[in-house]
Amino acid sequence: MPAISEVMTREVATIAQEASVLDAARLMSELDVGALPVCDGETLVGTVTDCDITLRATAAGKAPRSLAVAEVMTQASTYCNECDSVDDVLTRMRTLKIPRIPVVDAKNRLVGIVSLDDLAMR
């Protein structure tokens, strides 16, 4: 079975946890994506999704221009390693009911992201 590194998307836009929620939403819109990895330098610290923005910012009545991504993101508890097998990652995604998962190297540096679309295309 191939490693996830063979099917993942390597060129991934990221956002800093200090950036505003407005900046994250604009970047997602520009790139036509539903999630952005949140990094401190190259280290993955979380993920912010369009759903996070909707539920934790908009629905809560918080101003996206003055709200930091760190306040709405999901902490980086779910990720996979670039050498994990496609089967293992797919099972994890199915169990957690998530459509995408960040990919890190042995030093927890973001190296890509894999989505259900990536897996379906292979």
N, CA, C and O atoms as a MOPAC input file, in Angstrom:
PM7 MOZYME 1SCF
protein

 N      0.84800 1    -1.18600 1     0.00000 1
 C      0.00000 1     0.00000 1     0.00000 1
 C      0.89100 1     1.24600 1     0.00000 1
 O      1.86400 1     1.31400 1     0.75100 1
 N      0.56200 1     2.22300 1    -0.83500 1
 C      1.39100 1     3.43300 1    -0.92000 1
 C      1.33300 1     4.27900 1     0.35300 1
 O      0.38200 1     4.21400 1     1.13200 1
 N      2.37200 1     5.06100 1     0.52800 1
 C      2.41400 1     6.01100 1     1.64900 1
 C      1.59700 1     7.23600 1     1.27200 1
 O      1.41400 1     7.53400 1     0.09200 1
 N      1.11100 1     7.93700 1     2.27500 1
 C      0.29000 1     9.12300 1     2.03900 1
 C      1.07800 1    10.19300 1     1.28500 1
 O      0.48400 1    11.01300 1     0.58500 1
 N      2.39800 1    10.19500 1     1.41700 1
 C      3.23100 1    11.17100 1     0.71100 1
 C      3.09600 1    11.05400 1    -0.80900 1
 O      3.40800 1    11.99800 1    -1.53500 1
 N      2.63400 1     9.90400 1    -1.28700 1
 C      2.47400 1     9.70100 1    -2.71700 1
 C      1.17900 1    10.29500 1    -3.27500 1
 O      1.04700 1    10.44700 1    -4.49000 1
 N      0.24200 1    10.62600 1    -2.42000 1
 C     -1.04800 1    11.14300 1    -2.89500 1
 C     -1.41600 1    12.51900 1    -2.34300 1
 O     -2.37800 1    13.13600 1    -2.80200 1
 N     -0.66700 1    12.99400 1    -1.37500 1
 C     -1.00800 1    14.26400 1    -0.73600 1
 C     -0.72600 1    15.46200 1    -1.64000 1
 O      0.01600 1    15.36100 1    -2.61700 1
 N     -1.32400 1    16.57500 1    -1.30000 1
 C     -1.03600 1    17.84700 1    -1.95100 1
 C      0.11000 1    18.48800 1    -1.18100 1
 O      0.01800 1    18.67600 1     0.03200 1
 N      1.18100 1    18.82100 1    -1.87700 1
 C      2.37500 1    19.36300 1    -1.21200 1
 C      2.35300 1    20.87700 1    -1.08000 1
 O      2.77700 1    21.40500 1    -0.05300 1
 N      1.87900 1    21.57300 1    -2.07100 1
 C      1.85100 1    23.03700 1    -2.03200 1
 C      0.59800 1    23.48400 1    -1.28500 1
 O     -0.49900 1    23.49000 1    -1.84400 1
 N      0.76900 1    23.85300 1    -0.02700 1
 C     -0.36700 1    24.18400 1     0.81200 1
 C     -0.20300 1    25.59000 1     1.37100 1
 O      0.82900 1    25.92400 1     1.95200 1
 N     -1.22600 1    26.40100 1     1.18900 1
 C     -1.22900 1    27.72800 1     1.80600 1
 C     -1.49700 1    27.55400 1     3.29100 1
 O     -2.29800 1    26.70800 1     3.69000 1
 N     -0.83000 1    28.35000 1     4.10100 1
 C     -1.02700 1    28.30200 1     5.54900 1
 C     -1.35300 1    29.69700 1     6.04600 1
 O     -1.27300 1    30.67900 1     5.30700 1
 N     -1.72000 1    29.76000 1     7.30800 1
 C     -1.97800 1    31.04800 1     7.94400 1
 C     -1.40800 1    31.00600 1     9.35300 1
 O     -1.34900 1    29.94800 1     9.98000 1
 N     -0.99200 1    32.15600 1     9.83800 1
 C     -0.45200 1    32.26000 1    11.20000 1
 C     -1.59200 1    32.39300 1    12.19200 1
 O     -2.65600 1    32.91600 1    11.86300 1
 N     -1.36700 1    31.92500 1    13.39000 1
 C     -2.41500 1    31.99900 1    14.40600 1
 C     -2.72900 1    33.43100 1    14.82500 1
 O     -3.79700 1    33.69300 1    15.37800 1
 N     -1.80700 1    34.36400 1    14.56700 1
 C     -2.02600 1    35.77500 1    14.90600 1
 C     -2.83800 1    36.50700 1    13.83800 1
 O     -3.34100 1    37.60300 1    14.08600 1
 N     -2.96700 1    35.90800 1    12.65200 1
 C     -3.72200 1    36.54800 1    11.56900 1
 C     -5.18800 1    36.68400 1    11.97600 1
 O     -5.67400 1    35.96300 1    12.84700 1
 N     -5.87300 1    37.60500 1    11.34100 1
 C     -7.29000 1    37.79900 1    11.66100 1
 C     -8.15000 1    36.73900 1    10.97400 1
 O     -7.76800 1    36.16400 1     9.95400 1
 N     -9.30000 1    36.50300 1    11.55300 1
 C    -10.26900 1    35.59300 1    10.96600 1
 C    -10.69400 1    36.11400 1     9.59400 1
 O    -10.93400 1    35.32700 1     8.67900 1
 N    -10.78700 1    37.42800 1     9.44900 1
 C    -11.12000 1    38.02400 1     8.16300 1
 C    -10.06900 1    37.65000 1     7.11300 1
 O    -10.41900 1    37.29400 1     5.98800 1
 N     -8.79100 1    37.72900 1     7.47300 1
 C     -7.72600 1    37.34000 1     6.54500 1
 C     -7.84400 1    35.86200 1     6.16000 1
 O     -7.64500 1    35.50300 1     5.00000 1
 N     -8.16600 1    35.01300 1     7.13000 1
 C     -8.31600 1    33.58000 1     6.85200 1
 C     -9.47900 1    33.34300 1     5.89700 1
 O     -9.35400 1    32.56200 1     4.95300 1
 N    -10.59800 1    34.00100 1     6.12900 1
 C    -11.76700 1    33.83000 1     5.26500 1
 C    -11.47400 1    34.32900 1     3.85100 1
 O    -11.86700 1    33.69400 1     2.87200 1
 N    -10.79800 1    35.43900 1     3.74800 1
 C    -10.44600 1    35.96900 1     2.42100 1
 C     -9.50700 1    35.02800 1     1.67300 1
 O     -9.66700 1    34.81200 1     0.47200 1
 N     -8.52500 1    34.46900 1     2.38400 1
 C     -7.59300 1    33.55200 1     1.75300 1
 C     -8.31500 1    32.27800 1     1.30200 1
 O     -8.06400 1    31.77800 1     0.20600 1
 N     -9.19700 1    31.76000 1     2.13500 1
 C     -9.97500 1    30.57600 1     1.75700 1
 C    -10.80400 1    30.86000 1     0.51200 1
 O    -10.87500 1    30.03000 1    -0.39500 1
 N    -11.42500 1    32.02400 1     0.47000 1
 C    -12.23600 1    32.40500 1    -0.68800 1
 C    -11.37700 1    32.51100 1    -1.94300 1
 O    -11.74700 1    32.00800 1    -3.00500 1
 N    -10.23600 1    33.16600 1    -1.81100 1
 C     -9.32100 1    33.35300 1    -2.94000 1
 C     -8.82600 1    32.02100 1    -3.49800 1
 O     -8.71800 1    31.84600 1    -4.71100 1
 N     -8.52600 1    31.08100 1    -2.59300 1
 C     -7.97700 1    29.78400 1    -3.00100 1
 C     -9.05600 1    28.73500 1    -3.26500 1
 O     -8.76400 1    27.64700 1    -3.76100 1
 N    -10.30400 1    29.06800 1    -2.92900 1
 C    -11.42900 1    28.14700 1    -3.06100 1
 C    -11.18300 1    26.85700 1    -2.26900 1
 O    -11.32400 1    25.74900 1    -2.78600 1
 N    -10.80800 1    27.04300 1    -0.98700 1
 C    -10.59500 1    25.91700 1    -0.07400 1
 C    -11.44900 1    26.10500 1     1.17000 1
 O    -11.87200 1    27.21700 1     1.48400 1
 N    -11.69500 1    25.01800 1     1.86800 1
 C    -12.51600 1    25.07100 1     3.06500 1
 C    -11.73000 1    25.01600 1     4.35700 1
 O    -12.31000 1    25.04800 1     5.44300 1
 N    -10.40400 1    24.93400 1     4.24800 1
 C     -9.57900 1    24.84500 1     5.44800 1
 C     -8.16600 1    25.33100 1     5.15900 1
 O     -7.67200 1    25.24700 1     4.03500 1
 N     -7.53300 1    25.84000 1     6.21100 1
 C     -6.13500 1    26.25600 1     6.12900 1
 C     -5.38300 1    25.70000 1     7.32500 1
 O     -5.85500 1    25.82700 1     8.45400 1
 N     -4.23400 1    25.09200 1     7.11000 1
 C     -3.39600 1    24.72400 1     8.24400 1
 C     -2.89800 1    26.01200 1     8.92000 1
 O     -2.57700 1    26.99200 1     8.24900 1
 N     -2.84000 1    25.99000 1    10.23400 1
 C     -2.33200 1    27.12400 1    11.00500 1
 C     -0.95300 1    26.72000 1    11.49800 1
 O     -0.78500 1    25.69300 1    12.15500 1
 N      0.03200 1    27.54800 1    11.16700 1
 C      1.41500 1    27.19900 1    11.49200 1
 C      2.10700 1    28.30700 1    12.26800 1
 O      1.80400 1    29.49000 1    12.11500 1
 N      3.04300 1    27.88700 1    13.10400 1
 C      3.98200 1    28.77900 1    13.76600 1
 C      5.30900 1    28.49600 1    13.08200 1
 O      6.00900 1    27.54800 1    13.44000 1
 N      5.65100 1    29.30800 1    12.10700 1
 C      6.78300 1    28.99200 1    11.24700 1
 C      6.39900 1    27.81700 1    10.37700 1
 O      5.42600 1    27.89400 1     9.62700 1
 N      7.15200 1    26.72300 1    10.46500 1
 C      6.82800 1    25.50800 1     9.70400 1
 C      6.07200 1    24.49200 1    10.54500 1
 O      5.65200 1    23.45500 1    10.03000 1
 N      5.89100 1    24.77400 1    11.83900 1
 C      5.27200 1    23.81300 1    12.74200 1
 C      3.75700 1    23.95300 1    12.75300 1
 O      3.22700 1    25.04600 1    12.95600 1
 N      3.07200 1    22.85200 1    12.53500 1
 C      1.62000 1    22.81500 1    12.55600 1
 C      1.11900 1    23.00400 1    13.98200 1
 O      1.53700 1    22.29200 1    14.89500 1
 N      0.21800 1    23.97100 1    14.16700 1
 C     -0.36900 1    24.19800 1    15.49600 1
 C     -1.88200 1    24.02000 1    15.48900 1
 O     -2.50100 1    23.92700 1    16.54900 1
 N     -2.47800 1    23.97100 1    14.30600 1
 C     -3.92200 1    23.79900 1    14.22900 1
 C     -4.42100 1    23.87700 1    12.80600 1
 O     -3.64500 1    23.92800 1    11.85200 1
 N     -5.73000 1    23.88500 1    12.68700 1
 C     -6.40200 1    24.03300 1    11.40500 1
 C     -7.59700 1    24.94200 1    11.61200 1
 O     -8.30400 1    24.82700 1    12.61300 1
 N     -7.82300 1    25.83800 1    10.67700 1
 C     -9.02000 1    26.66700 1    10.72700 1
 C     -9.84800 1    26.33900 1     9.49200 1
 O     -9.33100 1    26.30800 1     8.37500 1
 N    -11.13500 1    26.09400 1     9.70200 1
 C    -12.03000 1    25.73800 1     8.61100 1
 C    -13.10100 1    26.80600 1     8.45100 1
 O    -13.30200 1    27.65200 1     9.32200 1
 N    -13.77700 1    26.74000 1     7.31900 1
 C    -14.89900 1    27.64400 1     7.11400 1
 C    -15.97000 1    27.42100 1     8.17900 1
 O    -16.65100 1    28.36300 1     8.58600 1
 N    -16.11400 1    26.19400 1     8.62300 1
 C    -17.07500 1    25.87500 1     9.68600 1
 C    -16.64400 1    26.50200 1    11.01800 1
 O    -17.48300 1    27.02200 1    11.75400 1
 N    -15.34900 1    26.45800 1    11.33000 1
 C    -14.84700 1    27.11100 1    12.55100 1
 C    -15.20000 1    28.59300 1    12.53400 1
 O    -15.65700 1    29.14600 1    13.53400 1
 N    -14.98100 1    29.22500 1    11.38800 1
 C    -15.26200 1    30.65900 1    11.27400 1
 C    -16.75100 1    30.92500 1    11.44900 1
 O    -17.14300 1    31.85800 1    12.15000 1
 N    -17.57500 1    30.10800 1    10.81400 1
 C    -19.02300 1    30.30000 1    10.90100 1
 C    -19.53500 1    30.10100 1    12.32500 1
 O    -20.29400 1    30.92400 1    12.83500 1
 N    -19.12600 1    29.02500 1    12.95500 1
 C    -19.67500 1    28.69400 1    14.27400 1
 C    -19.02500 1    29.44800 1    15.42800 1
 O    -19.71300 1    29.85500 1    16.36500 1
 N    -17.72000 1    29.63900 1    15.37200 1
 C    -17.01400 1    30.23200 1    16.50800 1
 C    -16.82700 1    31.73900 1    16.39800 1
 O    -16.47100 1    32.39200 1    17.38000 1
 N    -17.06100 1    32.29400 1    15.22500 1
 C    -16.91300 1    33.74100 1    15.05100 1
 C    -18.24000 1    34.37600 1    14.65100 1
 O    -18.82000 1    35.15000 1    15.41300 1
 N    -18.71500 1    34.04700 1    13.45900 1
 C    -19.92200 1    34.67600 1    12.94200 1
 C    -21.13200 1    34.42700 1    13.83700 1
 O    -21.81500 1    35.37400 1    14.22800 1
 N    -21.40500 1    33.16800 1    14.16500 1
 C    -22.57600 1    32.84000 1    14.98800 1
 C    -22.46500 1    33.40400 1    16.39700 1
 O    -23.47400 1    33.66400 1    17.05400 1
 N    -21.23300 1    33.59200 1    16.85500 1
 C    -21.01700 1    34.15100 1    18.19500 1
 C    -21.03200 1    35.67800 1    18.17300 1
 O    -20.90800 1    36.31500 1    19.21900 1
 N    -21.18100 1    36.26200 1    16.99100 1
 C    -21.25500 1    37.71700 1    16.87700 1
 C    -19.92800 1    38.42400 1    17.06100 1
 O    -19.89200 1    39.60100 1    17.42000 1
 N    -18.83700 1    37.71300 1    16.81800 1
 C    -17.51000 1    38.31000 1    16.99900 1
 C    -17.04700 1    38.96700 1    15.70200 1
 O    -17.36000 1    38.48600 1    14.61300 1
 N    -16.31200 1    40.04900 1    15.81800 1
 C    -15.83800 1    40.80300 1    14.65400 1
 C    -14.64400 1    40.09900 1    14.01800 1
 O    -13.60400 1    39.96600 1    14.66300 1
 N    -14.76300 1    39.64500 1    12.77500 1
 C    -13.68400 1    38.88800 1    12.14200 1
 C    -12.41200 1    39.69300 1    11.91600 1
 O    -11.32800 1    39.11800 1    11.82500 1
 N    -12.52500 1    40.99200 1    11.82700 1
 C    -11.34400 1    41.82400 1    11.58000 1
 C    -10.43500 1    41.87500 1    12.81200 1
 O     -9.21300 1    41.95900 1    12.68100 1
 N    -11.02600 1    41.82400 1    13.99900 1
 C    -10.23700 1    41.95300 1    15.22300 1
 C    -10.06400 1    40.63200 1    15.98400 1
 O     -9.47900 1    40.61200 1    17.06700 1
 N    -10.56200 1    39.55100 1    15.42800 1
 C    -10.48400 1    38.24100 1    16.07000 1
 C     -9.33800 1    37.43900 1    15.45100 1
 O     -9.26000 1    37.30800 1    14.22900 1
 N     -8.45800 1    36.90800 1    16.28600 1
 C     -7.31100 1    36.13100 1    15.79900 1
 C     -7.73100 1    34.71100 1    15.44200 1
 O     -8.62400 1    34.13900 1    16.06700 1
 N     -7.08600 1    34.15900 1    14.44400 1
 C     -7.32800 1    32.78700 1    14.02300 1
 C     -7.19700 1    31.82700 1    15.20400 1
 O     -7.96000 1    30.86600 1    15.30400 1
 N     -6.24500 1    32.07400 1    16.09400 1
 C     -6.02900 1    31.20500 1    17.25700 1
 C     -7.28000 1    31.04900 1    18.11500 1
 O     -7.43500 1    30.04200 1    18.80600 1
 N     -8.16500 1    32.02700 1    18.07800 1
 C     -9.37800 1    31.99400 1    18.89800 1
 C    -10.48400 1    31.12200 1    18.31700 1
 O    -11.43200 1    30.78000 1    19.02400 1
 N    -10.37900 1    30.75800 1    17.04000 1
 C    -11.42700 1    29.94500 1    16.42300 1
 C    -10.91700 1    28.62100 1    15.84900 1
 O    -11.71200 1    27.74700 1    15.50400 1
 N     -9.60600 1    28.47600 1    15.74700 1
 C     -9.04600 1    27.27200 1    15.11900 1
 C     -9.21900 1    26.04300 1    15.99700 1
 O     -9.49200 1    26.13600 1    17.19300 1
 N     -9.05200 1    24.89500 1    15.36700 1
 C     -9.01300 1    23.62800 1    16.07900 1
 C     -7.54600 1    23.28700 1    16.28700 1
 O     -6.75500 1    23.31600 1    15.34400 1
 N     -7.18500 1    22.96500 1    17.52000 1
 C     -5.79500 1    22.62700 1    17.83300 1
 C     -5.33000 1    21.43900 1    16.98600 1
 O     -6.14600 1    20.62100 1    16.56400 1
 N     -4.04900 1    21.34700 1    16.74500 1
 C     -3.47800 1    20.30800 1    15.87900 1
 C     -3.41400 1    18.95900 1    16.57700 1
 O     -2.33000 1    18.44300 1    16.84800 1
 N     -4.56400 1    18.39800 1    16.86300 1
 C     -4.57800 1    17.08500 1    17.47600 1
 C     -4.75700 1    15.99400 1    16.43100 1
 O     -4.48100 1    14.82400 1    16.69500 1
 N     -5.22000 1    16.37600 1    15.24400 1
 C     -5.44900 1    15.40800 1    14.18500 1
 C     -4.56300 1    15.73200 1    12.99300 1
 O     -4.72400 1    16.76000 1    12.33600 1
 N     -3.63800 1    14.84200 1    12.73500 1
 C     -2.75200 1    14.96300 1    11.58500 1
 C     -2.19700 1    13.58100 1    11.30700 1
 O     -2.38500 1    12.65500 1    12.09600 1
 N     -1.52300 1    13.44700 1    10.20000 1
 C     -0.88300 1    12.17300 1     9.90200 1
 C      0.56400 1    12.42400 1     9.51700 1
 O      0.95800 1    13.56000 1     9.25200 1
 N      1.33800 1    11.37600 1     9.49000 1
 C      2.74500 1    11.46500 1     9.12400 1
 C      2.89000 1    11.09400 1     7.65900 1
 O      2.13700 1    10.26500 1     7.14800 1
 N      3.83900 1    11.69500 1     6.99100 1
 C      4.01900 1    11.47600 1     5.56300 1
 C      4.31900 1    10.02300 1     5.19600 1
 O      4.13300 1     9.63200 1     4.04300 1
 N      4.77300 1     9.22800 1     6.14400 1
 C      5.05600 1     7.82100 1     5.84300 1
 C      3.90100 1     6.88800 1     6.21000 1
 O      3.99700 1     5.68000 1     5.99600 1
 N      2.80500 1     7.43200 1     6.76100 1
 C      1.63300 1     6.60000 1     7.06100 1
 C      1.05100 1     6.03400 1     5.77300 1
 O      1.14700 1     6.65400 1     4.71400 1
 N      0.45500 1     4.86900 1     5.86800 1
 C     -0.14000 1     4.25600 1     4.68000 1
 C     -1.46700 1     4.94200 1     4.33700 1
 O     -2.15000 1     5.48500 1     5.20600 1
 N     -1.80300 1     4.90200 1     3.06900 1
 C     -3.07000 1     5.46400 1     2.61300 1
 C     -4.23200 1     4.81100 1     3.36400 1
 O     -5.16600 1     5.49800 1     3.77800 1
 N     -4.17700 1     3.49800 1     3.53900 1
 C     -5.25100 1     2.79100 1     4.25200 1
 C     -5.41600 1     3.30100 1     5.68100 1
 O     -6.53700 1     3.53200 1     6.13500 1
 N     -4.30000 1     3.47700 1     6.38900 1
 C     -4.37100 1     3.96300 1     7.77200 1
 C     -4.95800 1     5.36400 1     7.84100 1
 O     -5.77800 1     5.65400 1     8.71100 1
 N     -4.54200 1     6.22900 1     6.93100 1
 C     -5.04400 1     7.60400 1     6.93600 1
 C     -6.52400 1     7.63000 1     6.57800 1
 O     -7.30300 1     8.34300 1     7.21000 1
 N     -6.91100 1     6.86900 1     5.58400 1
 C     -8.32400 1     6.80600 1     5.18800 1
 C     -9.18800 1     6.28400 1     6.33400 1
 O    -10.28400 1     6.79200 1     6.56800 1
 N     -8.70500 1     5.28700 1     7.03400 1
 C     -9.44300 1     4.75800 1     8.19700 1
 C     -9.58300 1     5.83100 1     9.27300 1
 O    -10.65600 1     5.98500 1     9.85700 1
 N     -8.51200 1     6.57300 1     9.53900 1
 C     -8.55700 1     7.64100 1    10.54000 1
 C     -9.55500 1     8.72900 1    10.13000 1
 O    -10.33500 1     9.21000 1    10.95100 1
 N     -9.51900 1     9.10400 1     8.85900 1
 C    -10.44300 1    10.13600 1     8.36800 1
 C    -11.88700 1     9.65900 1     8.46200 1
 O    -12.77400 1    10.42500 1     8.84000 1
 N    -12.12300 1     8.40500 1     8.12300 1
 C    -13.47600 1     7.83900 1     8.19900 1
 C    -13.94700 1     7.80000 1     9.65600 1
 O    -15.07900 1     8.18300 1     9.94900 1
 N    -13.10400 1     7.35000 1    10.54800 1
 C    -13.45900 1     7.25100 1    11.97400 1
 C    -13.77000 1     8.62100 1    12.56300 1
 O    -14.73900 1     8.77900 1    13.30500 1
 N    -12.94400 1     9.61000 1    12.22900 1
 C    -13.12300 1    10.96600 1    12.76200 1
 C    -14.13100 1    11.79400 1    11.96600 1
 O    -14.50500 1    12.89400 1    12.37500 1
 N    -14.56500 1    11.25800 1    10.83000 1
 C    -15.52400 1    11.94700 1     9.94600 1
 C    -15.00500 1    13.31500 1     9.51500 1
 O    -15.68700 1    14.33300 1     9.63700 1
 N    -13.77000 1    13.30100 1     9.00300 1
 C    -13.15300 1    14.53900 1     8.52900 1
 C    -12.79500 1    14.39600 1     7.05200 1
 O    -12.37600 1    13.32100 1     6.62200 1
 N    -12.95500 1    15.46800 1     6.26700 1
 C    -12.69600 1    15.38700 1     4.83400 1
 C    -11.24700 1    15.67100 1     4.42000 1
 O    -10.88700 1    15.49500 1     3.25600 1
 N    -10.42800 1    16.10600 1     5.36500 1
 C     -9.03200 1    16.42700 1     5.04200 1
 C     -8.20300 1    16.31600 1     6.31800 1
 O     -8.71800 1    16.41800 1     7.43100 1
 N     -6.89900 1    16.10200 1     6.12100 1
 C     -6.01600 1    15.98000 1     7.28200 1
 C     -4.62600 1    16.50500 1     6.90400 1
 O     -4.09300 1    16.15400 1     5.85100 1
 N     -4.04000 1    17.34600 1     7.76600 1
 C     -2.67900 1    17.83600 1     7.50100 1
 C     -1.66700 1    16.68900 1     7.58600 1
 O     -1.87100 1    15.71100 1     8.30500 1
 N     -0.58300 1    16.83300 1     6.84100 1
 C      0.48900 1    15.83800 1     6.81700 1
 C      1.75800 1    16.51200 1     7.34000 1
 O      2.14100 1    17.58600 1     6.87700 1
 N      2.40400 1    15.86100 1     8.31400 1
 C      3.62300 1    16.41100 1     8.90200 1
 C      4.77300 1    15.42000 1     8.74200 1
 O      4.57100 1    14.23300 1     8.48400 1
 N      5.99800 1    15.95400 1     8.90600 1
 C      7.17000 1    15.08300 1     8.89800 1
 C      7.49500 1    14.68800 1    10.33700 1
 O      6.72400 1    14.97500 1    11.25300 1
 N      8.61700 1    14.04100 1    10.53000 1
 C      9.00000 1    13.54200 1    11.85600 1
 C      9.22700 1    14.65600 1    12.87500 1
 O      9.19000 1    14.40700 1    14.07900 1
 N      9.46300 1    15.88400 1    12.40400 1
 C      9.67800 1    17.01900 1    13.31200 1
 C      8.42700 1    17.88100 1    13.45200 1
 O      8.51000 1    19.02600 1    13.89700 1
 N      7.26600 1    17.33900 1    13.07600 1
 C      5.97700 1    18.02400 1    13.17700 1
 C      5.89500 1    19.26400 1    12.27700 1
 O      5.12000 1    20.18100 1    12.55000 1
 N      6.69100 1    19.28700 1    11.21000 1
 C      6.62400 1    20.37900 1    10.23900 1
 C      5.61500 1    20.00200 1     9.16600 1
 O      5.60500 1    18.87100 1     8.67900 1
 N      4.78200 1    20.93800 1     8.80900 1
 C      3.78000 1    20.70500 1     7.77600 1
 C      4.46400 1    20.45800 1     6.43700 1
 O      5.30700 1    21.24400 1     6.00400 1
 N      4.09100 1    19.35400 1     5.78700 1
 C      4.64200 1    19.05100 1     4.46800 1
 C      3.55000 1    18.90300 1     3.41700 1
 O      3.84700 1    18.75400 1     2.23100 1
 N      2.29900 1    18.94100 1     3.83800 1
 C      1.21200 1    18.81700 1     2.87900 1
 C     -0.12200 1    18.62800 1     3.56600 1
 O     -0.25100 1    18.76600 1     4.78300 1
 N     -1.11000 1    18.30800 1     2.75000 1
 C     -2.45300 1    18.01300 1     3.24300 1
 C     -3.03800 1    16.96500 1     2.32000 1
 O     -2.72800 1    16.93700 1     1.12900 1
 N     -3.86900 1    16.11700 1     2.85700 1
 C     -4.53700 1    15.11600 1     2.02400 1
 C     -6.03300 1    15.22900 1     2.27300 1
 O     -6.49000 1    15.34200 1     3.41100 1
 N     -6.77700 1    15.19500 1     1.18300 1
 C     -8.23400 1    15.29000 1     1.26900 1
 C     -8.86100 1    14.04200 1     0.67900 1
 O     -8.19100 1    13.24000 1     0.02800 1
 N    -10.13700 1    13.89100 1     0.91300 1
 C    -10.84400 1    12.76100 1     0.29300 1
 C    -10.76600 1    12.86100 1    -1.22200 1
 O    -10.70900 1    11.84000 1    -1.90800 1
 N    -10.76200 1    14.08200 1    -1.75200 1
 C    -10.60700 1    14.26500 1    -3.20100 1
 C     -9.27300 1    13.72000 1    -3.68600 1
 O     -9.21300 1    13.06200 1    -4.72500 1
 N     -8.18800 1    13.99100 1    -2.93100 1
 C     -6.86900 1    13.47000 1    -3.30100 1
 C     -6.90500 1    11.94300 1    -3.36000 1
 O     -6.36200 1    11.33300 1    -4.28200 1
 N     -7.54200 1    11.34800 1    -2.37900 1
 C     -7.59400 1     9.88900 1    -2.31300 1
 C     -8.48100 1     9.32400 1    -3.41500 1
 O     -8.16400 1     8.27500 1    -3.97700 1
 N     -9.57200 1     9.98800 1    -3.73100 1
 C    -10.48300 1     9.51900 1    -4.78200 1
 C     -9.82400 1     9.60100 1    -6.15800 1
 O    -10.07800 1     8.76100 1    -7.02200 1
 N     -8.98300 1    10.60400 1    -6.36100 1
 C     -8.32600 1    10.79500 1    -7.65700 1
 C     -7.25800 1     9.73700 1    -7.90300 1
 O     -6.88400 1     9.50700 1    -9.05300 1
 N     -6.76200 1     9.09500 1    -6.86800 1
 C     -5.72700 1     8.06800 1    -7.00100 1
 C     -6.39600 1     6.72300 1    -7.09800 1
 O     -5.71800 1     5.70300 1    -7.21700 1

